[in-house]
Amino acid sequence: MDAIDFGQGADWTAVAALIQQRQRDVADRVAAQADPGVAERAGSARADVVRAPERGASARGAVSGEAGLGAGDAVARPDEETDASGLTAPEQAVVKELRARDAEVRRHEQAHAAVGGQYAGAPTYSYQTGPDGRQYAVGGAVSIDVSPVDGDPGATISKMEVVKSAALAPAEPSAADRQVAALADALRAQAVADLAAERSQNVDMRL
């Protein structure tokens, strides 16, 4: 089963290459419709699962190996005042940013999962512990099944429409999300070509 992870801020070079390959496959299949034996069956190519690294929670950078705010962003000084929870003003600012990031990540990934339905996995998250001791989601991913429906181009067309909708479901789709939508478009185009070839063969057989 082909699968792609919707991850935020990822390097999607591998996905872009897969899209280009799918688009070449569509062109080859359309050109080969006059001689269906030349074309391979749709979906014979399989994509590897692409894991997407999570985006950092703050533009100020991230600690190596950990997405989000660096530990040095909110270091208390002895002369700094603290609130009732014991947090300094810089620490409170970090917590505020982490809360906002957590809400953004969860909305984004849940939108993918809700629209993707049976083709989408449950959201997974990476966390960072804030100065208040709580964990906040600072990155996430949703796995989506992008494999064509074997032997059924009509079902593949419907499936890829769902995949594309899931990719673009968040209010602000990322560049990675748009790459997945482009992949769904390429797979759908390939299925459309396959369906047209099938219908042409059926007409020829009746004649």
C-alpha positions as CSV (number, residue, x, y, z in Angstrom):
1,M,0.0,0.0,0.0
2,D,1.3,3.4,-1.0
3,A,1.3,5.9,1.9
4,I,2.4,9.5,2.3
5,D,2.6,11.4,5.6
6,F,1.1,14.9,5.8
7,G,3.9,16.6,7.7
8,Q,4.5,20.3,8.2
9,G,7.5,22.0,7.0
10,A,9.0,18.9,5.4
11,D,11.5,18.5,2.6
12,W,9.3,16.8,0.0
13,T,11.9,16.2,-2.7
14,A,11.0,12.5,-2.7
15,V,7.3,13.2,-3.2
16,A,8.0,15.7,-6.0
17,A,10.0,13.0,-7.8
18,L,7.2,10.6,-7.4
19,I,4.7,13.1,-8.8
20,Q,6.9,13.6,-11.8
21,Q,7.2,9.9,-12.3
22,R,3.4,9.5,-12.1
23,Q,2.9,12.3,-14.6
24,R,5.4,10.6,-17.0
25,D,3.4,7.4,-16.5
26,V,0.2,9.1,-17.5
27,A,1.8,10.5,-20.7
28,D,3.1,7.1,-21.5
29,R,-0.2,5.4,-20.9
30,V,-2.1,7.9,-23.1
31,A,0.4,7.4,-25.9
32,A,0.1,3.7,-25.6
33,Q,-3.7,3.4,-25.7
34,A,-3.6,2.5,-29.4
35,D,-1.7,-0.6,-28.3
36,P,-2.8,-1.4,-24.7
37,G,-0.3,-4.3,-24.4
38,V,2.5,-1.7,-24.2
39,A,1.2,0.0,-21.1
40,E,1.7,-1.4,-17.7
41,R,-1.3,-1.7,-15.4
42,A,-2.1,1.4,-13.4
43,G,-0.7,1.4,-9.9
44,S,2.1,-1.0,-10.7
45,A,4.6,1.6,-9.3
46,R,4.7,1.9,-5.5
47,A,5.8,4.8,-3.5
48,D,7.8,4.4,-0.3
49,V,6.3,5.8,2.9
50,V,7.6,9.3,3.3
51,R,8.2,10.5,6.8
52,A,7.9,14.2,7.3
53,P,10.0,16.0,9.9
54,E,8.0,18.3,12.1
55,R,8.2,22.1,11.8
56,G,9.6,24.1,14.7
57,A,7.2,25.9,17.0
58,S,9.0,29.3,16.8
59,A,10.8,31.3,14.2
60,R,13.5,31.8,16.7
61,G,14.9,28.4,16.0
62,A,14.9,25.0,17.6
63,V,17.2,22.9,19.7
64,S,19.0,20.3,17.6
65,G,17.0,17.1,17.5
66,E,13.9,18.8,19.0
67,A,11.3,20.8,17.2
68,G,10.0,24.0,18.8
69,L,11.5,26.5,21.2
70,G,15.0,26.3,22.4
71,A,15.6,25.7,26.1
72,G,17.6,28.9,26.3
73,D,14.6,31.0,25.2
74,A,13.2,31.3,28.7
75,V,16.0,31.1,31.2
76,A,15.0,32.7,34.5
77,R,17.3,35.3,36.1
78,P,17.4,35.9,39.8
79,D,16.1,39.5,39.5
80,E,13.1,38.6,37.3
81,E,9.6,38.6,38.8
82,T,7.5,35.5,38.5
83,D,3.7,35.1,38.3
84,A,1.5,32.9,40.6
85,S,2.7,29.8,38.8
86,G,6.3,30.7,39.3
87,L,7.0,31.6,35.7
88,T,9.0,34.6,34.7
89,A,7.8,36.9,31.9
90,P,10.0,35.3,29.3
91,E,8.8,31.9,30.4
92,Q,5.2,33.0,30.2
93,A,5.8,34.2,26.6
94,V,7.3,30.8,25.7
95,V,4.2,29.0,27.1
96,K,1.9,31.3,25.2
97,E,3.7,30.5,21.9
98,L,3.7,26.8,22.7
99,R,0.0,26.8,23.4
100,A,-0.7,28.6,20.1
101,R,1.5,26.1,18.3
102,D,-0.2,23.2,19.9
103,A,-3.6,24.4,18.8
104,E,-2.4,25.1,15.3
105,V,-0.8,21.7,14.9
106,R,-3.9,19.8,16.2
107,R,-6.3,21.7,14.0
108,H,-4.1,21.1,11.0
109,E,-3.7,17.4,11.4
110,Q,-7.2,16.7,12.5
111,A,-8.5,18.4,9.4
112,H,-6.4,16.0,7.3
113,A,-7.7,13.0,9.2
114,A,-11.4,14.1,9.2
115,V,-11.6,14.6,5.4
116,G,-9.3,11.7,4.6
117,G,-11.7,9.3,6.3
118,Q,-11.0,5.6,5.7
119,Y,-7.8,6.5,3.7
120,A,-6.2,8.5,6.5
121,G,-4.5,7.3,9.7
122,A,-4.9,8.9,13.1
123,P,-2.8,12.0,13.7
124,T,0.5,11.5,15.4
125,Y,2.4,14.3,17.3
126,S,5.8,15.2,18.6
127,Y,5.9,17.1,21.8
128,Q,8.0,19.6,23.7
129,T,7.8,20.3,27.4
130,G,7.2,23.9,28.2
131,P,8.6,25.9,31.2
132,D,5.3,25.1,33.0
133,G,6.1,21.4,32.8
134,R,3.3,20.6,30.4
135,Q,3.8,18.9,27.0
136,Y,2.8,20.8,23.8
137,A,2.4,19.4,20.3
138,V,4.9,21.2,18.1
139,G,4.8,18.9,15.0
140,G,2.5,16.3,13.6
141,A,1.7,14.0,10.7
142,V,-1.2,12.1,9.2
143,S,-0.6,9.0,7.0
144,I,-2.7,8.9,3.9
145,D,-3.2,5.9,1.6
146,V,-2.4,6.9,-2.0
147,S,-2.4,3.5,-3.7
148,P,-4.6,3.1,-6.7
149,V,-7.5,0.7,-6.4
150,D,-6.3,-2.4,-8.2
151,G,-8.3,-3.1,-11.4
152,D,-10.8,-0.3,-10.8
153,P,-9.8,3.0,-12.3
154,G,-13.3,4.4,-11.5
155,A,-12.8,3.7,-7.8
156,T,-9.2,5.1,-8.0
157,I,-10.6,8.4,-9.4
158,S,-13.0,8.7,-6.5
159,K,-10.3,7.8,-4.0
160,M,-7.8,10.4,-5.3
161,E,-10.5,13.1,-5.1
162,V,-10.8,12.3,-1.4
163,V,-7.0,12.2,-1.0
164,K,-6.7,15.6,-2.6
165,S,-9.5,17.1,-0.5
166,A,-7.8,15.7,2.6
167,A,-4.4,17.2,1.6
168,L,-6.0,20.7,1.2
169,A,-8.4,20.4,4.2
170,P,-6.5,22.7,6.6
171,A,-7.2,26.4,6.5
172,E,-3.6,27.0,5.4
173,P,-2.3,24.0,3.5
174,S,1.5,23.7,3.7
175,A,3.8,23.2,0.7
176,A,3.9,19.6,1.7
177,D,0.1,19.3,1.6
178,R,0.1,20.8,-1.9
179,Q,2.6,18.3,-3.0
180,V,0.3,15.5,-1.9
181,A,-2.6,17.1,-3.7
182,A,-0.5,17.2,-6.9
183,L,0.3,13.6,-6.4
184,A,-3.4,12.8,-6.1
185,D,-4.0,14.8,-9.3
186,A,-1.4,12.7,-11.2
187,L,-2.8,9.4,-10.0
188,R,-6.3,10.5,-10.8
189,A,-5.2,11.5,-14.4
190,Q,-3.6,8.1,-14.8
191,A,-6.9,6.4,-13.7
192,V,-8.9,8.6,-16.1
193,A,-6.6,7.4,-18.9
194,D,-7.1,3.8,-17.8
195,L,-10.8,4.1,-17.7
196,A,-10.9,5.7,-21.2
197,A,-8.9,2.8,-22.5
198,E,-11.2,0.3,-20.9
199,R,-14.2,1.9,-22.4
200,S,-12.6,2.0,-25.8
201,Q,-11.8,-1.7,-25.6
202,N,-15.4,-2.5,-24.7
203,V,-16.7,-0.6,-27.6
204,D,-14.3,-2.4,-30.0
205,M,-15.5,-5.8,-28.6
206,R,-19.1,-4.9,-29.2
207,L,-18.3,-4.0,-32.8
